[in-house]
Amino acid sequence: MSARIVVGYTATDAGADAVAVGTRLAAAMKAPLDLVLVLPGEDRSVITPPDAGYDRYLVTQAEAWLAEASASIPAAVGHAAHVRFGDSFAAGLIAAAHELAASHIVVGAANGGLRGRHRLGTVANELLHSSDVPVVLAPEGSRHLEVTGVSRITAAIGTRPGASALLEESVALAVATGTGLRLLSLVSVDLPATVDTGVIRIAGAAHADDVLGKALDVLPEGVEADVVVARGDSIEDAVAQLAWQPGELAVVGSSRLAQPRRLFLGSTAAKMLHELPVPMVVVPRTRGQEG
């Protein structure tokens, strides 16, 4: 995995959370880190006509904010700061990610979320409907955690199309970060409520065996994987009951409704997000997949 991490930075707590998670990921992957602050594009509405002096002030202020954020990044993590213009913050971030050949875009949760939990803001929502680069969502309060690197990758594997792409991305991330891989089978809480509990147990065990078998086929030497079957009355309940390490990353796939090579957060991932205390990595559907 050729890695370069782009952080969508704003001078807010959410921006600081994104920098913290981006720094951890970059350190674990030995990848360069790019802080990107996006200002409104030149084709602003007539309400805010172009003003060269005001634009210079905005750029100077943005550079000052980026310099302050950069000061919090350890010297061991190579980093750069960029001011970009875009029709929207998300569009500017995606353009910067393409320009820099980034492997991931990191953004923070919206202000006002519960400590250690996710609350999607406008930028994250837009990214999760348009990005063709994996998006990493940093939970509220990540800036306060004394965590370095990545301790484990947990991949939430369902039965719908796209599971193989998600598995490949998760394995690549485990290799790049030098961590173990935990495969989370969601089939037992992703079945209709009318299904008999005995059938659910059998389906869960069979799916776990299938997931592990496929993982072992693609796992390189030196990377260990285990499977855990989610238990609970709902996706949220199952996620809340799981043990999560402070330095963990949860990886989910994009909805089957997504366009090829685009993100669209599905209902399962959205439900997980409510309870996840760790960063979530959302992987786009790859080109040519069915479903």
LINGIMO-V307288 format. One record per pair of residues at least 6 apart in sequence whose C-alpha atoms are under 8 Angstrom apart, sorted by the first residue. I is the first residue (numbers start at 1). J is the second residue. D is the distance in whole Angstrom. If there is no record, write none. Layout:
# LINGIMO-V307288
I_J_D / I_J_D
This chain:
# LINGIMO-V307288
1_103_8 / 1_172_6 / 1_173_7 / 1_176_6 / 2_103_7 / 3_29_7 / 3_31_6 / 3_32_8 / 3_102_6 / 3_103_5 / 3_104_8 / 4_26_7 / 4_31_5 / 4_32_5 / 4_33_6 / 4_34_8 / 4_100_8 / 4_101_7 / 4_102_5 / 4_103_5 / 4_104_7 / 5_22_7 / 5_25_8 / 5_26_6 / 5_31_7 / 5_32_6 / 5_33_5 / 5_34_6 / 5_102_6 / 5_103_6 / 5_104_5 / 5_105_6 / 5_106_7 / 6_22_8 / 6_33_6 / 6_34_5 / 6_35_6 / 6_36_7 / 6_93_8 / 6_96_8 / 6_97_6 / 6_102_6 / 6_103_8 / 6_104_6 / 6_105_5 / 6_106_6 / 7_18_6 / 7_19_6 / 7_22_6 / 7_33_7 / 7_34_6 / 7_35_5 / 7_36_6 / 7_105_6 / 7_106_5 / 7_107_6 / 8_15_7 / 8_18_7 / 8_35_6 / 8_36_5 / 8_37_6 / 8_38_8 / 8_93_6 / 8_105_7 / 8_106_6 / 8_107_5 / 9_15_5 / 9_16_8 / 9_18_7 / 9_19_7 / 9_35_6 / 9_36_6 / 9_37_5 / 9_38_8 / 9_66_8 / 9_107_7 / 10_16_8 / 10_37_6 / 11_65_6 / 13_111_7 / 13_141_8 / 13_143_8 / 14_107_8 / 14_108_4 / 14_109_6 / 14_110_6 / 14_111_6 / 14_138_8 / 14_140_7 / 15_107_7 / 15_108_6 / 16_69_7 / 16_108_8 / 16_143_6 / 17_107_8 / 17_108_6 / 17_109_8 / 17_138_6 / 17_139_7 / 17_140_7 / 17_141_6 / 17_142_5 / 17_143_5 / 18_106_6 / 18_107_5 / 18_108_5 / 18_137_8 / 18_138_6 / 18_142_8 / 18_143_8 / 19_35_8 / 19_69_8 / 19_73_8 / 19_106_8 / 19_143_8 / 20_142_6 / 20_143_5 / 21_106_7 / 21_138_6 / 21_142_7 / 21_143_8 / 21_279_8 / 22_33_7 / 22_106_6 / 23_33_7 / 23_73_7 / 23_77_7 / 24_147_8 / 24_148_6 / 24_149_4 / 24_150_7 / 25_149_6 / 25_150_7 / 25_177_8 / 26_32_6 / 26_33_6 / 26_77_7 / 26_149_8 / 27_76_8 / 27_77_6 / 27_148_8 / 27_149_6 / 28_149_5 / 28_150_6 / 28_176_7 / 28_177_5 / 28_178_7 / 29_176_5 / 29_177_5 / 29_178_8 / 30_77_8 / 31_77_8 / 31_78_7 / 32_77_7 / 32_78_5 / 32_79_6 / 33_77_7 / 33_78_6 / 33_79_5 / 33_80_7 / 34_79_6 / 34_80_5 / 34_81_6 / 34_82_7 / 35_66_7 / 35_70_8 / 35_79_8 / 35_80_6 / 35_81_5 / 35_82_6 / 36_81_6 / 36_82_5 / 36_83_6 / 36_84_7 / 36_93_7 / 36_96_8 / 37_62_7 / 37_66_7 / 37_82_6 / 37_83_5 / 37_84_6 / 38_83_6 / 38_84_5 / 38_85_5 / 38_86_6 / 38_88_8 / 38_89_5 / 38_92_6 / 38_93_7 / 39_58_8 / 39_83_7 / 39_84_6 / 39_85_5 / 39_86_6 / 39_89_7 / 40_85_6 / 40_86_6 / 40_87_6 / 40_88_7 / 40_89_8 / 41_85_5 / 41_86_4 / 41_87_5 / 41_88_8 / 42_50_7 / 42_85_7 / 42_86_8 / 43_87_8 / 44_50_7 / 59_83_7 / 62_83_7 / 63_81_8 / 63_82_8 / 63_83_7 / 66_81_6 / 66_82_8 / 67_81_8 / 70_79_8 / 70_80_8 / 70_81_7 / 73_79_8 / 84_92_7 / 84_96_8 / 85_92_6 / 86_92_4 / 89_123_6 / 90_123_5 / 90_124_8 / 90_126_6 / 90_127_6 / 91_127_8 / 93_105_8 / 94_105_8 / 94_127_8 / 94_131_6 / 94_132_8 / 94_133_8 / 97_103_8 / 97_104_8 / 97_105_7 / 97_133_8 / 102_133_8 / 103_133_7 / 103_134_7 / 104_133_6 / 104_134_5 / 104_135_6 / 104_136_7 / 105_133_7 / 105_134_6 / 105_135_5 / 105_136_6 / 106_135_6 / 106_136_5 / 106_137_6 / 106_138_7 / 107_124_7 / 107_135_8 / 107_136_6 / 107_137_5 / 107_138_6 / 108_124_8 / 108_137_6 / 108_138_5 / 108_139_6 / 108_140_7 / 109_118_5 / 109_119_5 / 109_120_6 / 109_121_6 / 109_124_8 / 109_137_7 / 109_138_6 / 109_139_6 / 109_140_6 / 110_118_8 / 110_119_5 / 110_120_6 / 110_121_4 / 110_122_8 / 110_140_8 / 111_119_8 / 111_121_8 / 111_140_8 / 112_119_8 / 113_119_5 / 113_140_6 / 114_140_7 / 115_139_8 / 115_140_5 / 115_141_5 / 116_139_5 / 116_140_5 / 116_141_5 / 116_142_7 / 116_277_5 / 116_278_7 / 117_139_5 / 117_140_6 / 117_273_8 / 117_274_7 / 117_275_7 / 117_276_6 / 117_277_5 / 117_278_8 / 118_137_8 / 118_138_7 / 118_139_5 / 118_140_6 / 118_273_6 / 118_274_6 / 118_275_8 / 118_276_7 / 118_277_8 / 119_139_8 / 119_140_8 / 119_274_8 / 124_137_8 / 127_135_7 / 127_263_8 / 128_135_7 / 128_263_5 / 128_264_5 / 128_265_6 / 128_282_8 / 129_262_7 / 129_263_5 / 129_264_5 / 129_265_7 / 130_262_6 / 130_263_6 / 130_264_7 / 131_262_6 / 131_263_6 / 131_284_8 / 132_261_5 / 132_262_5 / 132_263_6 / 132_284_6 / 133_262_8 / 133_283_7 / 133_284_7 / 134_263_8 / 134_281_7 / 134_282_6 / 134_283_5 / 134_284_6 / 135_281_6 / 135_282_5 / 135_283_7 / 136_279_7 / 136_280_6 / 136_281_4 / 136_282_6 / 137_279_5 / 137_280_5 / 137_281_6 / 138_278_7 / 138_279_5 / 138_280_7 / 139_277_7 / 139_278_6 / 139_279_6 / 147_246_7 / 147_247_6 / 148_247_7 / 149_177_8 / 149_247_7 / 150_177_7 / 150_179_7 / 150_247_5 / 150_248_6 / 150_249_7 / 151_179_6 / 151_180_8 / 151_245_7 / 151_246_8 / 151_247_5 / 151_248_5 / 151_249_8 / 152_174_7 / 152_179_5 / 152_180_5 / 152_181_6 / 152_182_7 / 152_245_8 / 152_247_7 / 152_248_5 / 152_249_6 / 153_170_7 / 153_173_7 / 153_174_6 / 153_179_7 / 153_180_6 / 153_181_5 / 153_182_6 / 153_248_6 / 153_249_5 / 153_250_6 / 153_251_7 / 154_170_8 / 154_181_6 / 154_182_5 / 154_183_6 / 154_184_7 / 154_248_7 / 154_249_6 / 154_250_5 / 154_251_6 / 155_166_8 / 155_167_7 / 155_170_6 / 155_181_7 / 155_182_6 / 155_183_5 / 155_184_6 / 155_250_6 / 155_251_5 / 155_252_6 / 156_183_6 / 156_184_5 / 156_185_6 / 156_186_7 / 156_250_7 / 156_251_6 / 156_252_5 / 156_253_8 / 157_163_6 / 157_166_7 / 157_167_7 / 157_183_7 / 157_184_6 / 157_185_5 / 157_186_6 / 157_211_8 / 157_252_7 / 158_185_6 / 158_186_5 / 158_187_6 / 158_190_8 / 159_187_7 / 160_256_7 / 161_256_7 / 161_289_8 / 161_290_7 / 161_291_6 / 162_253_7 / 162_254_8 / 162_256_7 / 162_285_6 / 162_286_8 / 162_289_7 / 163_253_7 / 165_285_7 / 165_286_7 / 166_251_8 / 166_252_7 / 166_253_6 / 166_283_7 / 167_215_7 / 168_218_8 / 169_283_8 / 170_181_8 / 170_251_7 / 171_181_7 / 171_218_8 / 171_219_7 / 174_180_6 / 174_181_6 / 174_223_7 / 175_223_7 / 178_223_8 / 179_223_7 / 180_223_6 / 180_224_5 / 180_225_6 / 181_223_7 / 181_224_6 / 181_225_5 / 181_226_7 / 182_225_6 / 182_226_5 / 182_227_6 / 182_228_7 / 183_211_8 / 183_212_8 / 183_225_7 / 183_226_6 / 183_227_5 / 183_228_6 / 184_227_6 / 184_228_5 / 184_229_6 / 184_230_7 / 185_204_7 / 185_207_7 / 185_208_6 / 185_211_8 / 185_227_7 / 185_228_6 / 185_229_5 / 185_230_6 / 186_204_8 / 186_229_7 / 186_230_5 / 186_235_8 / 187_200_8 / 187_203_7 / 187_204_6 / 187_207_7 / 187_229_8 / 187_230_8 / 188_200_5 / 188_201_7 / 188_203_7 / 188_204_5 / 188_229_7 / 188_230_7 / 188_231_7 / 189_230_7 / 189_231_7 / 189_232_7 / 189_233_7 / 189_234_6 / 189_235_6 / 189_238_8 / 190_234_8 / 190_235_7 / 190_268_8 / 191_200_7 / 204_229_6 / 205_229_7 / 208_227_6 / 208_228_7 / 208_229_7 / 211_227_8 / 212_225_8 / 212_226_7 / 212_227_6 / 215_225_8 / 216_225_8 / 230_238_5 / 230_239_7 / 230_242_8 / 231_237_8 / 231_238_5 / 231_241_8 / 232_238_4 / 232_241_8 / 235_268_7 / 235_271_6 / 235_272_6 / 236_271_6 / 236_272_6 / 236_274_7 / 236_275_6 / 239_272_6 / 239_275_6 / 239_276_7 / 240_275_6 / 240_276_7 / 244_277_7 / 244_278_7 / 246_278_7 / 247_278_8 / 248_278_6 / 248_279_7 / 249_278_6 / 249_279_5 / 249_280_6 / 249_281_7 / 250_278_7 / 250_279_6 / 250_280_5 / 250_281_6 / 251_280_6 / 251_281_5 / 251_282_6 / 251_283_7 / 252_269_6 / 252_280_7 / 252_281_6 / 252_282_5 / 252_283_6 / 253_265_8 / 253_269_8 / 253_282_6 / 253_283_5 / 253_284_7 / 253_285_7 / 254_262_8 / 254_263_5 / 254_264_5 / 254_265_5 / 254_266_6 / 254_282_6 / 254_283_6 / 254_284_5 / 254_285_6 / 255_263_7 / 255_264_5 / 255_265_6 / 255_266_4 / 255_267_8 / 255_285_8 / 256_266_8 / 256_285_8 / 256_291_6 / 257_264_7 / 257_266_8 / 257_291_7 / 258_264_5 / 258_284_8 / 258_285_7 / 259_285_7 / 260_284_8 / 260_285_5 / 260_286_6 / 260_287_5 / 260_288_7 / 260_289_7 / 261_284_5 / 261_285_5 / 261_286_5 / 261_287_5 / 262_284_5 / 262_285_6 / 262_286_8 / 263_282_8 / 263_283_7 / 263_284_5 / 263_285_7 / 264_284_8 / 265_282_8 / 273_280_8
